[in-house]
Amino acid sequence: MQGRIAILLLAVLAAGCLGLGGCVVAPPRARVVAVAPARVWVPAHWNHNGVWIVGHWRYR
């Protein structure tokens, strides 16, 4: 009787280890393609020193 319980416990333990330690399948990640930096318009504004900054283009 104890032999059957030990075998059953060992089988459940082995099944649990195989179930939790299995391979995780995930879809491949998309590759990021390097593109040229985009230019964006920065509108005119006041900076922290109270100086008026005119609108200008800058790279994003």
C-alpha positions as a Markdown table, in Angstrom:
| # | Residue | x | y | z |
|---|---|---|---|---|
| 1 | Met | 0.0 | 0.0 | 0.0 |
| 2 | Gln | 2.8 | 2.4 | 0.9 |
| 3 | Gly | 4.6 | 1.5 | -2.3 |
| 4 | Arg | 1.6 | 2.4 | -4.5 |
| 5 | Ile | 1.2 | 5.8 | -2.6 |
| 6 | Ala | 4.9 | 6.5 | -3.1 |
| 7 | Ile | 4.7 | 5.7 | -6.8 |
| 8 | Leu | 1.6 | 7.8 | -7.2 |
| 9 | Leu | 3.1 | 10.7 | -5.3 |
| 10 | Leu | 6.3 | 10.5 | -7.4 |
| 11 | Ala | 4.2 | 10.4 | -10.6 |
| 12 | Val | 2.2 | 13.5 | -9.5 |
| 13 | Leu | 5.4 | 15.3 | -8.6 |
| 14 | Ala | 7.1 | 14.4 | -11.9 |
| 15 | Ala | 4.0 | 15.6 | -13.8 |
| 16 | Gly | 4.0 | 18.8 | -11.9 |
| 17 | Cys | 7.6 | 19.5 | -12.6 |
| 18 | Leu | 7.2 | 18.8 | -16.3 |
| 19 | Gly | 4.1 | 21.0 | -16.4 |
| 20 | Leu | 5.6 | 24.0 | -14.6 |
| 21 | Gly | 9.1 | 23.7 | -16.2 |
| 22 | Gly | 7.9 | 23.4 | -19.8 |
| 23 | Cys | 8.9 | 25.6 | -22.8 |
| 24 | Val | 7.1 | 28.9 | -23.1 |
| 25 | Val | 6.2 | 29.6 | -26.7 |
| 26 | Ala | 5.9 | 33.2 | -27.7 |
| 27 | Pro | 5.6 | 34.9 | -31.1 |
| 28 | Pro | 8.8 | 36.5 | -32.4 |
| 29 | Arg | 9.3 | 40.2 | -31.6 |
| 30 | Ala | 9.0 | 42.8 | -34.4 |
| 31 | Arg | 12.3 | 44.1 | -35.5 |
| 32 | Val | 12.8 | 47.9 | -35.1 |
| 33 | Val | 14.0 | 49.4 | -38.3 |
| 34 | Ala | 16.2 | 52.5 | -37.9 |
| 35 | Val | 14.7 | 55.4 | -39.7 |
| 36 | Ala | 15.9 | 59.0 | -40.3 |
| 37 | Pro | 15.0 | 61.3 | -37.4 |
| 38 | Ala | 11.8 | 63.3 | -38.1 |
| 39 | Arg | 11.8 | 67.1 | -38.0 |
| 40 | Val | 9.1 | 68.6 | -35.8 |
| 41 | Trp | 8.0 | 72.2 | -35.3 |
| 42 | Val | 8.5 | 73.7 | -31.8 |
| 43 | Pro | 6.1 | 76.6 | -31.4 |
| 44 | Ala | 7.2 | 79.9 | -29.8 |
| 45 | His | 7.2 | 79.9 | -26.0 |
| 46 | Trp | 8.6 | 81.6 | -22.9 |
| 47 | Asn | 11.5 | 79.8 | -21.2 |
| 48 | His | 12.1 | 79.5 | -17.5 |
| 49 | Asn | 14.1 | 82.8 | -17.5 |
| 50 | Gly | 11.3 | 84.8 | -19.0 |
| 51 | Val | 13.0 | 84.9 | -22.5 |
| 52 | Trp | 10.8 | 84.6 | -25.6 |
| 53 | Ile | 11.9 | 81.7 | -27.8 |
| 54 | Val | 10.8 | 81.9 | -31.4 |
| 55 | Gly | 9.3 | 78.9 | -33.1 |
| 56 | His | 11.9 | 76.6 | -34.7 |
| 57 | Trp | 12.4 | 73.2 | -36.3 |
| 58 | Arg | 14.2 | 70.5 | -34.3 |
| 59 | Tyr | 14.9 | 66.8 | -34.8 |
| 60 | Arg | 12.7 | 64.4 | -32.9 |
